[in-house]
Amino acid sequence: MPPPARSDKSGSSPKVNLNEKKRVAHARKALLEAEERHKRLKEKVQSRAPEHNGPKGPDPARYGDWEVRGIASDF
């Protein structure tokens, strides 16, 4: 297997752009922070008590319909 190609005649490996390293580090940090927020939100949702006597099915505030005993009201 041949050795990897060199970028110049001095025999040193190509230089990595410092801005690219910073960008990758910031992206990695942002992904870790987002994962931590997602874990905290999931724990918070799971710790809530279930709703009693609430509407069945999709959230009516999101879809705009309420249905109680077969009668639908749209508001």
Beta strands, then each sheet from edge to edge (+ up, - down):
strand 1: 65-68
strand 2: 71-74
sheet 1: 1+ 2-
end
